[in-house]
């Protein structure tokens, strides 16, 4: 069995971070979200992995390499444009051959991995197996309608009027039957080859499409709020350890990981928190559900429920929360213009100002 990992999307919902950064490499608890998926695939006993890449191919390849760090053998497959999940299957035909495979969206996160799912599929071998979960707004997802016996009978991508509240989770298992399906469908109104249409093709042609509705934790980390929620969930399961230095004037409470070379001076850290290598925190408060990447500086500031990427500096800021701060960003207080705000913002930024 092989795996096909999709890492070619543009990440428009995470802009401006993703103007210069692959969305699959945005860190959760200081580890790229893509790595969690690759680890789950390896834990399921799959070693041959094709990764679909696009404009951020160089970054993805630099981060993952040949896959040996994960116990995987990785092949990169270039997608000229994000033309749909079924298009990814279409262009991966040579790599996949006639083998069964799991398709994993590189920006999705599932607690507990996929080993049990893969084992069940290997035993029963339906033509396709899909994961479903109940969502509050199905219009943002691929939606599935089940019959009275729990079998999938109809699927639609991002419908204006959803037929159910069951959304597709970003993990799919297929036999080679799916190749006829992706070749047999036409682009949708969005101009993409939709995996929902391919699954509908399988159903319409009498193929066996099984489904499992999951109640465990799943997130599509495509926007800031979901990314922060995943970060919180992962941090809650991390056992704290201190390999950096903490001075006598600091207080560390709860599950806090302080990596090698990090320095905590005159500060209060309340876990769950992860602080990366060579980061320095001085006279500051770092609150729960916060991950701070390597080589950052937090000075005379307060921050919680946030993700701070590598090389960022936060200095002299009274309170930051629910924030995603990019690489090498500098956050400092305004001076000399108390009645005005001076901003330099990237495309698609969102700013909330209380005064």
C-alpha positions in Angstrom: 0.0 0.0 0.0 1.2 3.5 -0.8 0.4 7.0 0.3 -0.4 10.2 -1.6 0.1 13.4 0.4 -1.2 16.6 -0.9 1.0 19.6 -0.2 0.5 21.8 -3.2 -2.3 24.3 -2.2 -1.8 28.0 -2.1 -3.0 28.5 1.5 -5.1 31.6 0.8 -6.9 31.4 4.2 -3.6 31.7 6.0 -2.4 34.8 4.2 -0.2 36.8 4.7 1.8 34.0 6.3 1.5 31.8 3.3 2.6 34.5 0.8 6.1 33.4 1.7 5.6 30.1 3.5 4.1 26.7 2.7 0.9 26.3 4.7 1.8 22.6 5.4 5.0 23.8 7.2 3.3 26.2 9.6 4.3 24.7 13.0 2.0 23.1 15.5 3.8 22.8 18.9 6.9 23.8 17.0 6.6 21.0 14.4 5.3 21.5 10.9 1.7 20.2 10.6 2.8 18.1 7.5 5.2 16.1 9.7 2.3 14.8 11.8 0.7 13.3 8.7 3.9 11.8 7.5 4.5 10.2 11.0 0.9 8.8 11.0 1.6 7.2 7.6 4.8 5.6 8.8 3.1 4.4 11.9 0.5 2.7 9.7 3.2 0.6 8.1 3.3 2.5 4.8 6.7 3.4 3.4 6.3 4.5 -0.2 4.9 8.1 -0.3 4.2 10.4 -3.1 4.0 14.1 -2.2 2.1 16.5 -4.5 3.9 19.8 -4.6 3.2 23.1 -6.3 4.6 26.6 -6.0 6.2 25.8 -2.6 7.9 22.7 -3.8 11.4 23.9 -2.9 10.4 24.5 0.8 8.5 21.2 1.1 11.5 19.3 -0.4 14.0 21.0 1.9 11.9 20.2 5.0 11.1 16.6 4.1 14.1 15.5 2.1 14.0 12.0 0.9 11.7 10.9 3.7 14.4 8.8 5.5 14.0 10.9 8.8 10.4 9.5 8.9 11.3 6.0 7.7 9.7 6.8 4.4 10.8 6.7 0.7 9.4 9.9 -0.8 8.7 10.7 -4.4 7.8 14.3 -5.3 5.1 14.9 -8.0 4.7 18.4 -9.4 1.2 19.8 -9.9 1.2 22.8 -12.2 -1.8 24.4 -10.4 -4.1 23.4 -7.6 -6.7 21.8 -9.9 -8.5 19.6 -7.3 -7.9 16.5 -5.2 -9.0 14.2 -8.0 -6.5 15.9 -10.3 -3.8 15.0 -7.8 -4.8 11.4 -8.1 -4.8 11.7 -11.9 -1.2 13.1 -12.1 0.0 10.5 -9.6 -1.1 7.6 -11.7 2.4 6.4 -12.7 3.6 6.5 -9.1 0.5 4.8 -7.7 0.3 2.0 -10.3 -2.5 -0.4 -9.4 -1.8 -0.5 -5.7 -4.1 0.5 -2.9 -3.3 3.9 -1.4 -4.3 6.3 1.3 -4.6 10.0 0.3 -3.8 12.4 3.1 -4.3 16.2 2.9 -1.0 17.7 4.2 -2.7 20.4 6.2 -5.1 18.1 8.0 -4.6 16.9 11.6 -6.2 13.8 13.1 -5.4 12.8 16.7 -4.7 9.1 17.0 -3.3 8.6 13.6 -4.6 6.3 10.8 -3.1 2.9 11.7 -6.4 1.3 12.6 -8.1 2.8 9.6 -5.5 1.4 7.2 -5.6 -2.1 8.9 -9.3 -2.2 8.5 -9.1 -1.2 4.9 -6.5 -3.9 4.1 -8.8 -6.5 5.6 -12.1 -5.5 3.9 -10.9 -3.7 0.8 -13.9 -1.7 -0.4 -13.3 0.3 -3.5 -13.0 3.4 -1.3 -13.3 4.3 2.3 -14.0 7.8 3.5 -14.0 9.5 6.9 -16.8 11.8 7.9 -17.4 14.2 10.8 -20.2 16.5 11.8 -19.6 20.2 11.3 -21.5 23.3 12.1 -21.2 24.9 8.6 -21.1 22.2 5.9 -21.0 24.8 3.2 -17.2 25.0 3.5 -16.6 21.3 3.0 -17.4 18.3 0.8 -20.7 17.1 2.1 -21.9 13.5 2.2 -25.5 12.2 2.4 -26.0 8.7 3.8 -29.0 6.4 3.4 -30.8 4.6 6.2 -28.2 1.9 6.3 -25.4 4.4 6.6 -24.1 4.0 3.0 -23.0 7.1 1.1 -25.4 7.9 -1.7 -24.7 11.5 -2.6 -21.7 13.9 -2.4 -21.3 17.5 -3.2 -18.4 19.9 -2.9 -19.1 23.1 -0.9 -22.8 23.2 -1.5 -24.9 26.3 -1.0 -27.7 24.2 0.5 -26.1 21.2 2.2 -28.0 17.9 2.3 -26.4 16.9 5.7 -24.0 18.1 8.3 -21.5 15.4 7.5 -18.2 16.6 6.0 -15.4 14.7 4.4 -12.3 14.5 6.5 -9.0 14.9 4.6 -8.0 11.2 4.6 -9.2 8.8 1.9 -8.4 5.2 1.1 -8.7 3.8 -2.4 -8.2 0.7 -4.5 -7.1 1.2 -8.2 -10.9 1.6 -9.0 -10.5 5.3 -8.3 -8.4 5.8 -11.4 -11.3 5.1 -13.8 -13.4 7.6 -11.7 -10.9 10.5 -11.9 -10.6 9.9 -15.6 -14.4 9.8 -16.0 -15.4 13.1 -14.4 -15.3 16.7 -15.7 -14.1 19.8 -14.0 -16.6 21.4 -11.6 -17.9 24.9 -11.7 -14.8 25.9 -9.7 -12.7 24.5 -12.6 -11.3 21.7 -10.5 -11.5 17.9 -10.6 -13.4 17.3 -7.3 -12.8 14.1 -5.3 -16.5 14.3 -4.3 -17.4 13.9 -8.0 -15.0 10.9 -8.3 -16.6 9.3 -5.2 -20.0 9.9 -6.7 -18.8 8.3 -9.9 -17.8 5.2 -8.0 -21.2 5.0 -6.3 -23.1 5.5 -9.5 -21.1 2.7 -11.1 -21.9 0.2 -8.4 -18.6 0.4 -6.5 -18.4 -0.2 -2.8 -17.8 3.1 -0.9 -17.6 2.6 2.8 -17.6 5.4 5.4 -16.7 5.9 9.0 -18.1 8.9 11.0 -15.4 9.9 13.5 -16.0 11.6 16.8 -12.3 12.2 17.7 -10.3 15.3 17.1 -9.9 16.4 13.5 -9.0 19.8 12.0 -8.3 21.3 8.7 -5.6 23.8 9.6 -6.4 26.1 6.7 -7.2 29.1 8.8 -5.7 30.9 11.8 -8.4 29.9 14.4 -8.2 26.2 13.5 -4.4 26.3 13.5 -4.5 27.8 17.1 -7.0 25.2 18.2 -4.8 22.3 16.9 -1.8 23.9 18.6 -3.8 23.9 21.9 -4.9 20.3 21.5 -1.3 19.1 20.7 0.2 21.1 23.6 -2.2 19.5 26.0 -0.7 16.1 25.3 3.0 17.2 25.5 4.9 16.3 28.7 7.0 19.2 29.8 10.8 19.1 30.0 13.4 21.7 30.7 16.7 21.6 28.7 17.3 25.3 28.6 18.1 27.7 31.5 15.6 29.2 33.9 16.8 31.8 36.4 15.8 32.1 40.0 13.5 35.1 39.3 11.4 33.1 36.9 8.3 30.8 37.6 7.5 27.8 35.4 4.0 26.3 36.0 2.5 23.2 34.4 3.6 21.3 31.3 6.3 23.5 29.8 8.9 22.4 27.3 12.0 24.6 27.2 14.4 23.5 24.5 18.2 23.5 24.6 19.8 26.9 24.5 16.6 28.7 25.4 16.9 31.3 28.3 14.1 32.4 30.7 14.9 35.4 32.7 12.6 37.1 35.2 9.5 35.7 33.5 6.4 33.6 34.3 5.6 30.7 32.0 2.2 28.9 32.5 1.8 25.7 30.4 1.1 24.0 28.3 3.8 25.9 26.4 6.7 24.9 24.1 9.7 27.2 23.8 12.2 26.5 21.0 15.9 26.4 20.9 17.9 29.6 21.5 14.8 31.6 22.3 15.2 34.3 25.0 12.3 35.4 27.2 12.9 38.3 29.5 10.6 39.9 32.0 7.6 38.5 30.2 4.5 36.4 30.7 3.9 33.4 28.4 0.4 31.9 28.9 -1.2 28.6 28.1 -1.5 27.1 24.6 1.4 29.0 23.2 4.3 27.7 21.1 7.3 29.9 20.5 9.7 28.7 17.8 13.5 28.8 17.9 15.6 32.0 17.9 12.8 34.3 19.1 12.9 37.2 21.6 10.1 37.9 23.9 10.9 40.9 26.1 8.7 42.9 28.6 5.6 41.5 27.0 2.6 39.2 27.6 1.4 36.5 25.1 -0.9 33.5 25.3 -2.9 31.2 23.0 -0.6 32.0 20.1 1.9 30.6 17.7 5.2 32.5 17.1 7.4 31.4 14.2 11.2 31.4 14.1 13.2 34.6 14.5 10.3 36.8 15.7 10.7 39.5 18.3 8.0 40.8 20.6 9.2 43.6 22.7 7.3 45.9 25.1 3.8 44.8 24.2 1.3 44.6 27.0 -0.9 41.8 25.7 -1.0 39.5 22.7 -3.5 36.6 22.4 -5.1 34.4 19.7 -2.3 35.4 17.2 -0.1 33.8 14.6 3.2 35.7 14.3 5.3 35.0 11.2 9.0 34.4 10.8 11.4 37.3 11.6 8.4 39.6 12.5 9.0 42.5 14.9 6.2 43.5 17.2 6.9 46.7 19.2 4.8 49.5 20.7 4.2 52.7 18.8 6.0 55.8 20.1 5.4 59.5 19.7 2.0 59.2 18.1 -0.5 58.1 20.8 -3.5 59.2 18.8 -2.7 57.3 15.7 -1.9 53.8 14.5 1.0 53.3 12.0 0.7 50.0 10.1 2.7 48.1 7.5 0.5 45.2 6.5 0.8 42.4 3.9 -1.9 41.5 1.4 -5.1 40.0 3.0 -4.0 40.9 6.5 -6.7 41.2 9.2 -6.2 43.7 12.1 -8.4 44.4 15.1 -7.7 47.7 16.9 -9.5 48.4 20.2 -8.9 52.1 20.3 
